[in-house]
Amino acid sequence: MLRRHDEHGQILVMVAAGMVLLVAIAAIVVDLGMSWMLRRQEQNAADPAAIAAARFIKPYEEALDQVGRDAALLGMDQEACFYAQENYFFLGDANCAAALASGDLEVNYPPSGPMSAPYSGRPGFVQVVIHATHPSFFGQFLGQPFAQVDTTAIAAHTTGNSNSSSLVALQAECQGGSAGNIVGGGHVRIFPAAGVTQPGGYIHVNSPCGSSTDDICDNGVGQAALSISGTLEAPYAYMDGSCTINGASGPGLVCPGGGAGCLDEDHPPLFDPLANMPEPDMDDFPAGVCPDGTVSTPSATSGCDLRRGPDCPPDPLDAAIDICTLDPGVYYGGFSVGSRVRLQLNPGMYILAGGGISLSGSSSIESVAGAIGVARITIFSTDGPGCPAIAKQCQGAITITAQQSFLAKATNTASCQALAAIMWTCPWRGILLWQDGTEVYDPGGSPITLGGGSNVIISGTIYAPLDDVSINGGQDTTGCDGSATASCLAVQIISYTWKIDGNALVEMPYDPAELYQLEQRGLVH
């Protein structure tokens, strides 16, 4: 009997130990479950908070003084508080301010701390961290009645590298000849600009014309995706179809250093890299004012008619030329430039709500010269609100083929920082000319045509996804280094089709700093 009593005592001890173990396991499971739920709740707050706070990165980077930077940082804090409170953290303004002060809610620009890798210290990224606690059942036994859960989110709103191509033809079918054309027997040379070490300056042609897959640009028959009459010197060329030398006026495609192997035929088409670029909102920009004082309005049936006369004073250096000056804004019906008129554009965004641009005779367009150099501009051509009832408000061609010059550079980061008046233009810095592509493609619809006998020195991205871009380098112009008989096109052309004409040397330095930069946005961690 005593033996059985002893055995019963051992069982009680084992049951008691088992019960303690089961309670401990249950406590751990409950603690882990509560931690998981709290982390999920924190993540639901931190993710949108980081995305919203990232909207203030560009205002911070473009602020002209510490007051502007402090305002941007305050905006980040307010967004973090808003989404934290939406998820029941730090309710009340005082509580959220206290959380920011104590570090329970962190908004770090740029990201910092042990949870910020690999974005620690990198501009263009913002980090939101939430620290919160919940009661701990298992911790009670260890003297820790609460468990802390830390969650982070990092979002970006940063300028990345520009698209690495210099010439892109988006036409994805074989029609109307080659989508990419070098004609006239001239020499087009694409090369890295001074100081540029990253690869780029490539050519992409989506047209499937031609069937060659030998990756050699030679004399062929029938249509081709890329047709070269003269010389095209480029780092690399990719095309869905084939490349053909048209005639014997030049060697065709020339690889860097005179070698071979810089052509890939039967290459997959390139998706439009700017397809998701948001369009400017006309309501964000002032109404344009013509030189005669006429204010452009949404009911306008014509644009600015820029002619010689009292509204455009004579050029002090050449009485045969009158100078018309325009400020940024929305111009319903666009503008036409008469003969012997030099149109000077002050820095900023010019929205052509229909009408486009046309020049005639010995006229020209140029950015004004100022304290920080050539004024930076962006020209956006689109339909006005009166289209199609008001024909002049339907998107028009941009035609600059006069006898003088087209001298213009796209808005860049330096001009945004130096000129507060053009801040609204800065989201599109790097864009020089833009046909918005809202109309159904028509080979004669709204093309961009530049050059003729003129001096062409331009930089920036030319974007016309549903239209043709044609540039004539002229016969006797000034190149990028000031040499004669050369045009300087520090541009990127992304269009339905493109053509570069002229017997002169056309230099196209690839400089990402002068082009539209593809931005990285949204959550990254």
C-alpha positions as CSV (number, residue, x, y, z in Angstrom):
1,M,0.0,0.0,0.0
2,L,2.8,2.3,0.8
3,R,4.4,1.6,-2.5
4,R,1.2,2.6,-4.3
5,H,0.9,5.8,-2.2
6,D,4.4,6.8,-3.3
7,E,3.6,6.2,-6.9
8,H,0.5,8.4,-6.6
9,G,2.6,11.2,-5.3
10,Q,5.0,11.0,-8.2
11,I,2.1,11.2,-10.7
12,L,0.8,14.4,-9.0
13,V,4.2,16.0,-9.3
14,M,4.4,15.1,-13.0
15,V,0.9,16.4,-13.6
16,A,1.7,19.6,-11.8
17,A,4.9,20.1,-13.8
18,G,3.0,19.3,-17.0
19,M,0.3,21.8,-16.2
20,V,3.0,24.5,-15.6
21,L,4.6,23.7,-18.9
22,L,1.3,23.8,-20.7
23,V,0.4,27.2,-19.2
24,A,3.9,28.5,-20.2
25,I,3.4,27.2,-23.8
26,A,-0.1,28.8,-23.8
27,A,1.3,32.1,-22.5
28,I,4.0,32.1,-25.2
29,V,1.5,31.3,-27.9
30,V,-0.8,34.1,-26.7
31,D,2.2,36.5,-26.5
32,L,3.4,35.6,-30.0
33,G,-0.2,36.0,-31.3
34,M,-0.6,39.4,-29.7
35,S,2.8,40.4,-31.0
36,W,1.9,39.3,-34.5
37,M,-1.4,41.2,-34.4
38,L,0.3,44.3,-33.1
39,R,3.0,44.1,-35.8
40,R,0.3,43.8,-38.4
41,Q,-1.5,46.8,-37.0
42,E,1.7,48.8,-36.9
43,Q,2.5,47.8,-40.5
44,N,-0.9,48.9,-41.6
45,A,0.0,52.3,-40.2
46,A,3.6,52.6,-41.1
47,D,3.2,51.6,-44.8
48,P,0.8,54.4,-45.8
49,A,2.5,56.8,-43.5
50,A,5.9,56.3,-45.2
51,I,4.3,56.6,-48.7
52,A,2.5,59.8,-47.7
53,A,5.6,61.3,-46.0
54,A,7.6,60.6,-49.2
55,R,5.5,63.3,-51.0
56,F,7.4,65.9,-49.0
57,I,10.9,64.7,-50.1
58,K,10.9,66.8,-53.2
59,P,9.7,70.0,-51.5
60,Y,12.5,69.3,-48.9
61,E,15.2,68.9,-51.6
62,E,14.0,71.9,-53.6
63,A,13.5,74.2,-50.6
64,L,15.4,77.5,-51.0
65,D,16.0,77.9,-47.2
66,Q,15.8,76.2,-43.8
67,V,12.2,77.5,-43.4
68,G,11.1,75.5,-46.4
69,R,13.0,72.4,-45.3
70,D,11.5,72.6,-41.8
71,A,8.0,72.9,-43.4
72,A,8.6,69.7,-45.4
73,L,9.8,67.8,-42.3
74,L,6.7,69.0,-40.4
75,G,4.6,67.6,-43.3
76,M,6.3,64.2,-43.0
77,D,5.5,64.2,-39.2
78,Q,1.9,65.2,-39.7
79,E,1.4,62.4,-42.3
80,A,2.9,59.8,-40.0
81,C,0.7,61.0,-37.1
82,F,-2.4,60.9,-39.3
83,Y,-2.0,57.3,-40.4
84,A,-0.8,56.2,-36.9
85,Q,-4.0,57.5,-35.5
86,E,-6.1,56.0,-38.2
87,N,-4.9,52.7,-36.8
88,Y,-5.5,53.7,-33.2
89,F,-2.0,54.6,-32.2
90,F,-1.2,57.8,-30.3
91,L,-4.7,59.2,-30.4
92,G,-5.0,62.9,-30.0
93,D,-2.6,65.7,-31.1
94,A,-0.9,65.9,-27.8
95,N,-0.3,62.1,-27.7
96,C,1.1,62.0,-31.2
97,A,3.4,65.0,-30.4
98,A,4.6,63.2,-27.3
99,A,5.2,60.0,-29.3
100,L,7.3,61.9,-31.8
101,A,9.3,63.5,-28.9
102,S,9.8,60.2,-27.1
103,G,10.7,58.2,-30.2
104,D,7.7,55.9,-30.0
105,L,6.9,57.3,-33.5
106,E,10.0,58.0,-35.6
107,V,10.1,59.8,-38.9
108,N,13.6,59.7,-40.3
109,Y,14.7,61.6,-43.4
110,P,17.0,60.1,-44.6
111,P,16.5,56.7,-43.0
112,S,18.6,55.9,-40.0
113,G,19.0,53.4,-37.1
114,P,19.4,49.6,-37.0
115,M,16.2,49.0,-39.0
116,S,17.1,51.2,-42.0
117,A,19.6,49.1,-43.9
118,P,20.3,49.2,-46.9
119,Y,18.8,52.7,-47.2
120,S,20.6,54.2,-44.2
121,G,21.6,57.8,-44.9
122,R,20.4,57.8,-48.5
123,P,18.6,60.9,-49.7
124,G,15.3,60.4,-51.5
125,F,14.0,57.9,-48.9
126,V,12.0,58.4,-45.8
127,Q,11.5,56.0,-42.9
128,V,8.6,55.6,-40.4
129,V,9.1,53.5,-37.3
130,I,6.4,52.7,-34.8
131,H,7.2,51.3,-31.3
132,A,4.3,49.9,-29.3
133,T,3.8,47.5,-26.4
134,H,1.2,44.9,-25.3
135,P,0.7,43.0,-22.0
136,S,3.0,39.9,-21.8
137,F,1.7,36.8,-20.1
138,F,4.9,34.8,-20.2
139,G,6.9,37.9,-19.4
140,Q,5.1,38.2,-16.1
141,F,7.3,35.3,-14.9
142,L,10.4,37.1,-15.9
143,G,9.6,40.5,-14.5
144,Q,8.6,42.0,-17.9
145,P,4.9,42.6,-17.9
146,F,4.9,44.2,-21.3
147,A,6.4,43.2,-24.7
148,Q,7.6,45.8,-27.3
149,V,7.0,45.4,-31.0
150,D,8.9,47.6,-33.5
151,T,7.9,48.0,-37.1
152,T,9.4,50.1,-39.9
153,A,8.5,51.1,-43.4
154,I,10.7,52.9,-46.0
155,A,9.3,54.7,-49.0
156,A,10.9,56.5,-51.9
157,H,10.2,59.6,-54.0
158,T,13.6,59.9,-55.6
159,T,15.0,60.8,-59.0
160,G,16.6,57.8,-60.5
161,N,18.6,57.5,-63.7
162,S,17.1,58.7,-66.9
163,N,16.1,56.1,-69.5
164,S,19.4,54.9,-71.0
165,S,18.2,55.4,-74.6
166,S,18.8,58.4,-76.9
167,L,16.5,57.4,-79.8
168,V,13.4,55.4,-79.2
169,A,10.8,54.6,-82.0
170,L,7.7,53.1,-80.4
171,Q,5.9,52.1,-83.6
172,A,5.1,48.4,-83.0
173,E,4.0,47.6,-86.5
174,C,5.5,47.7,-90.0
175,Q,3.9,50.6,-91.9
176,G,4.9,53.7,-93.8
177,G,8.6,52.9,-94.1
178,S,11.2,52.6,-91.4
179,A,10.3,53.8,-87.9
180,G,13.9,55.1,-87.4
181,N,15.6,57.0,-90.2
182,I,18.9,58.7,-90.7
183,V,18.6,60.4,-94.1
184,G,20.4,63.0,-96.2
185,G,23.9,61.5,-96.1
186,G,24.9,63.2,-92.9
187,H,26.7,61.9,-89.8
188,V,24.8,61.5,-86.5
189,R,27.2,60.8,-83.6
190,I,25.9,59.7,-80.1
191,F,28.5,59.7,-77.4
192,P,28.8,60.2,-73.6
193,A,28.9,63.8,-72.6
194,A,31.9,65.1,-70.7
195,G,32.1,63.5,-67.2
196,V,29.4,60.9,-67.9
197,T,30.6,57.4,-67.1
198,Q,27.3,55.4,-66.9
199,P,26.3,53.5,-70.0
200,G,23.6,55.0,-72.2
201,G,22.9,56.6,-75.5
202,Y,21.2,53.5,-77.0
203,I,18.8,53.2,-79.9
204,H,15.6,51.2,-79.7
205,V,13.2,50.6,-82.6
206,N,10.1,48.6,-81.9
207,S,9.1,48.2,-85.6
208,P,9.2,44.5,-86.8
209,C,10.0,45.6,-90.4
210,G,12.6,43.3,-91.9
211,S,13.5,39.8,-91.0
212,S,17.3,39.7,-90.7
213,T,18.7,38.3,-87.5
214,D,22.4,38.4,-88.4
215,D,23.0,41.5,-86.3
216,I,24.7,43.3,-89.2
217,C,23.5,46.6,-90.7
218,D,24.1,46.1,-94.4
219,N,22.5,46.7,-97.8
220,G,19.1,45.0,-97.8
221,V,15.9,44.8,-99.7
222,G,12.4,45.8,-98.6
223,Q,11.4,47.7,-95.5
224,A,13.6,47.8,-92.4
225,A,13.0,48.9,-88.8
226,L,16.0,51.3,-89.0
227,S,17.2,52.8,-92.3
228,I,20.5,54.6,-92.5
229,S,21.6,56.8,-95.3
230,G,25.0,58.2,-94.2
231,T,26.5,57.4,-90.8
232,L,25.0,56.6,-87.4
233,E,27.6,56.3,-84.7
234,A,26.1,54.9,-81.5
235,P,27.0,52.7,-78.5
236,Y,24.4,50.1,-79.2
237,A,21.2,49.7,-81.3
238,Y,18.3,47.3,-80.5
239,M,15.4,46.6,-82.8
240,D,12.5,44.2,-83.3
241,G,13.2,44.2,-87.0
242,S,16.3,44.7,-89.0
243,C,18.8,47.5,-89.9
244,T,19.5,48.5,-93.5
245,I,22.0,50.8,-95.1
246,N,20.2,52.8,-97.7
247,G,22.6,53.6,-100.5
248,A,26.3,54.1,-100.5
249,S,26.5,57.7,-99.0
250,G,28.0,56.5,-95.7
251,P,29.2,53.4,-93.8
252,G,25.8,52.9,-92.0
253,L,26.0,51.9,-88.3
254,V,29.4,52.5,-86.7
255,C,30.2,51.0,-83.3
256,P,32.3,52.7,-80.7
257,G,36.0,52.7,-81.7
258,G,35.1,51.6,-85.2
259,G,34.5,48.0,-84.2
260,A,31.5,45.7,-84.6
261,G,28.9,44.0,-82.5
262,C,26.8,46.9,-81.4
263,L,23.6,45.8,-83.1
264,D,20.9,43.4,-81.9
265,E,18.2,42.6,-84.4
266,D,15.1,40.6,-83.5
267,H,15.2,42.2,-80.0
268,P,12.1,42.4,-77.9
269,P,10.2,45.7,-78.1
270,L,10.9,48.4,-75.5
271,F,7.9,49.4,-73.4
272,D,7.3,53.2,-73.4
273,P,9.4,54.3,-70.5
274,L,7.3,57.5,-69.9
275,A,3.9,55.9,-70.4
276,N,2.9,56.6,-66.8
277,M,4.2,60.1,-66.5
278,P,1.4,62.3,-65.1
279,E,0.3,65.3,-67.2
280,P,0.4,68.9,-65.9
281,D,-2.9,70.2,-64.6
282,M,-3.8,73.5,-66.4
283,D,-5.4,74.8,-63.3
284,D,-2.0,74.8,-61.6
285,F,-0.6,77.3,-64.0
286,P,-1.3,81.0,-64.8
287,A,-3.0,82.1,-68.0
288,G,-0.6,83.1,-70.7
289,V,-0.4,86.7,-71.8
290,C,0.4,87.7,-75.4
291,P,2.7,90.6,-76.1
292,D,-0.3,92.9,-76.9
293,G,-1.7,92.3,-73.4
294,T,-4.4,89.8,-74.5
295,V,-4.9,87.2,-71.7
296,S,-5.4,83.6,-73.0
297,T,-8.7,82.1,-71.9
298,P,-10.4,78.7,-72.2
299,S,-12.9,80.3,-74.7
300,A,-10.1,81.6,-77.0
301,T,-10.6,80.8,-80.7
302,S,-7.0,81.7,-81.6
303,G,-3.6,81.8,-80.0
304,C,-0.9,84.5,-79.8
305,D,-0.1,86.0,-83.2
306,L,3.5,87.2,-82.8
307,R,4.4,89.7,-85.5
308,R,6.6,92.7,-85.9
309,G,5.1,95.9,-84.4
310,P,4.8,98.0,-81.3
311,D,4.2,95.1,-79.0
312,C,7.6,93.5,-80.0
313,P,10.4,96.1,-79.9
314,P,13.3,95.9,-82.4
315,D,16.5,94.1,-81.5
316,P,19.1,96.6,-80.4
317,L,21.7,94.8,-82.4
318,D,19.6,94.2,-85.5
319,A,16.8,96.6,-86.4
320,A,15.5,94.2,-89.0
321,I,14.5,91.7,-86.2
322,D,11.8,92.4,-83.6
323,I,11.9,90.6,-80.2
324,C,8.7,89.2,-78.7
325,T,8.9,87.9,-75.1
326,L,6.5,85.5,-73.4
327,D,6.1,84.3,-69.8
328,P,5.2,80.8,-68.7
329,G,1.5,79.9,-68.6
330,V,-1.4,78.2,-70.5
331,Y,-1.8,79.5,-74.1
332,Y,-5.1,78.4,-75.6
333,G,-4.6,78.0,-79.3
334,G,-0.8,78.0,-79.1
335,F,1.2,80.7,-80.9
336,S,2.5,81.5,-84.3
337,V,5.7,83.4,-85.0
338,G,5.9,85.8,-87.9
339,S,8.8,86.4,-90.2
340,R,11.8,88.4,-88.8
341,V,10.6,87.8,-85.2
342,R,12.7,86.4,-82.4
343,L,10.6,84.8,-79.8
344,Q,12.2,84.8,-76.4
345,L,10.8,82.5,-73.7
346,N,11.3,83.2,-70.0
347,P,11.9,80.1,-67.7
348,G,9.1,77.8,-66.8
349,M,6.2,75.7,-68.2
350,Y,4.4,76.6,-71.4
351,I,1.2,74.7,-71.9
352,L,-0.1,74.9,-75.5
353,A,-3.8,74.1,-75.2
354,G,-4.3,73.4,-78.9
355,G,-2.7,75.1,-81.8
356,G,0.9,74.0,-81.3
357,I,3.8,76.3,-82.6
358,S,4.5,77.5,-86.1
359,L,7.3,79.7,-87.4
360,S,7.6,81.4,-90.8
361,G,10.4,83.1,-92.7
362,S,13.5,84.3,-90.8
363,S,12.1,83.8,-87.3
364,S,13.5,82.0,-84.3
365,I,12.8,80.7,-80.8
366,E,15.3,80.9,-78.0
367,S,15.4,80.8,-74.2
368,V,16.4,84.1,-72.7
369,A,19.8,84.6,-71.2
370,G,19.8,85.3,-67.5
371,A,22.0,85.4,-64.4
372,I,22.2,81.6,-64.2
373,G,22.7,81.1,-68.0
374,V,20.1,80.1,-70.6
375,A,16.6,80.0,-69.2
376,R,15.2,76.5,-68.8
377,I,11.8,75.7,-70.3
378,T,9.3,72.9,-70.8
379,I,6.7,73.0,-73.6
380,F,3.6,70.7,-73.2
381,S,1.2,70.5,-76.2
382,T,-2.2,69.0,-75.6
383,D,-5.9,69.5,-76.4
384,G,-7.7,72.6,-74.9
385,P,-11.1,72.3,-73.2
386,G,-12.8,73.7,-76.3
387,C,-11.7,70.9,-78.6
388,P,-13.2,69.8,-81.0
389,A,-15.8,72.5,-81.1
390,I,-13.0,75.1,-81.2
391,A,-10.7,73.8,-83.8
392,K,-7.8,76.0,-82.7
393,Q,-7.9,74.3,-79.3
394,C,-7.2,70.9,-80.7
395,Q,-3.6,69.6,-80.3
396,G,-1.4,71.0,-83.1
397,A,1.9,70.4,-84.6
398,I,5.1,71.9,-83.3
399,T,6.9,73.2,-86.4
400,I,10.2,75.1,-86.0
401,T,11.8,75.1,-89.4
402,A,12.7,78.8,-89.9
403,Q,15.9,80.2,-91.3
404,Q,17.3,81.3,-88.0
405,S,17.7,79.2,-84.9
406,F,16.1,77.1,-82.2
407,L,18.1,77.5,-78.9
408,A,16.5,76.0,-75.8
409,K,17.2,73.8,-72.9
410,A,14.8,71.9,-70.6
411,T,14.2,72.8,-67.0
412,N,16.8,71.1,-64.7
413,T,17.4,70.7,-61.0
414,A,19.7,73.7,-60.8
415,S,17.1,76.0,-62.3
416,C,14.4,74.6,-60.0
417,Q,16.5,75.4,-57.0
418,A,17.5,78.9,-58.2
419,L,14.1,80.1,-59.5
420,A,11.2,79.7,-57.2
421,A,8.9,81.1,-59.9
422,I,9.1,77.8,-61.9
423,M,8.7,75.4,-59.0
424,W,5.4,74.0,-60.5
425,T,7.4,73.0,-63.5
426,C,10.0,70.9,-61.6
427,P,8.1,67.6,-61.6
428,W,8.7,67.6,-65.4
429,R,12.3,68.8,-65.3
430,G,14.2,67.4,-68.2
431,I,11.3,67.5,-70.6
432,L,11.8,70.0,-73.4
433,L,9.0,69.2,-75.8
434,W,6.0,67.0,-75.1
435,Q,3.1,66.0,-77.4
436,D,0.8,64.3,-74.9
437,G,-0.4,61.5,-77.2
438,T,-4.1,61.8,-76.4
439,E,-5.2,61.9,-80.0
440,V,-5.5,58.8,-82.3
441,Y,-2.3,58.4,-84.2
442,D,-2.3,60.0,-87.6
443,P,1.0,60.2,-89.7
444,G,0.2,63.8,-90.4
445,G,-1.5,64.6,-87.0
446,S,0.7,66.5,-84.5
447,P,4.3,65.9,-85.4
448,I,7.3,67.7,-84.0
449,T,9.5,69.2,-86.8
450,L,12.7,71.0,-85.9
451,G,15.5,72.5,-88.0
452,G,15.6,73.3,-91.7
453,G,18.4,75.8,-92.4
454,S,18.5,76.8,-88.8
455,N,21.0,76.6,-86.0
456,V,19.7,73.9,-83.6
457,I,21.3,73.7,-80.1
458,I,18.8,72.1,-77.7
459,S,18.9,69.7,-74.7
460,G,16.2,67.7,-72.9
461,T,13.8,64.9,-73.6
462,I,11.5,65.2,-76.6
463,Y,8.4,63.0,-76.0
464,A,5.8,62.3,-78.6
465,P,4.4,58.7,-78.1
466,L,1.9,58.9,-80.9
467,D,3.6,61.3,-83.2
468,D,6.5,61.6,-85.5
469,V,9.6,63.6,-84.7
470,S,11.8,65.0,-87.5
471,I,15.0,67.0,-87.0
472,N,17.0,68.6,-89.7
473,G,20.5,69.4,-88.6
474,G,21.0,72.1,-91.2
475,Q,24.0,72.8,-93.3
476,D,26.2,75.2,-91.4
477,T,25.5,75.3,-87.6
478,T,27.4,75.3,-84.4
479,G,28.1,72.0,-82.6
480,C,28.3,71.2,-78.9
481,D,32.0,72.3,-78.7
482,G,31.4,75.4,-80.8
483,S,32.7,73.9,-84.1
484,A,31.1,74.9,-87.3
485,T,29.0,72.6,-89.6
486,A,27.5,70.7,-86.6
487,S,24.3,70.7,-84.7
488,C,24.1,70.0,-80.9
489,L,21.2,67.8,-79.9
490,A,21.8,66.9,-76.3
491,V,18.4,65.3,-76.4
492,Q,16.5,62.0,-75.9
493,I,13.8,61.4,-78.5
494,I,11.0,59.0,-77.5
495,S,8.4,59.1,-80.2
496,Y,6.2,57.0,-82.5
497,T,8.8,57.4,-85.3
498,W,11.8,59.6,-85.6
499,K,13.9,60.9,-88.5
500,I,17.2,62.9,-88.5
501,D,18.0,64.7,-91.7
502,G,20.7,67.0,-93.0
503,N,24.2,66.7,-94.5
504,A,25.9,68.3,-91.5
505,L,27.4,66.5,-88.5
506,V,24.7,66.1,-85.8
507,E,26.2,65.6,-82.3
508,M,24.0,63.9,-79.7
509,P,25.9,63.8,-76.4
510,Y,24.2,61.5,-73.9
511,D,23.9,63.4,-70.6
512,P,21.4,62.0,-68.1
513,A,21.5,65.2,-66.1
514,E,19.8,67.0,-69.0
515,L,17.0,64.4,-69.5
516,Y,13.8,63.5,-67.7
517,Q,14.6,61.4,-64.8
518,L,12.6,58.3,-64.1
519,E,11.5,58.4,-60.4
520,Q,11.4,55.7,-57.8
521,R,8.2,55.9,-55.8
522,G,6.4,53.9,-53.2
523,L,7.4,51.4,-50.6
524,V,10.9,49.9,-51.0
525,H,11.1,48.2,-47.6
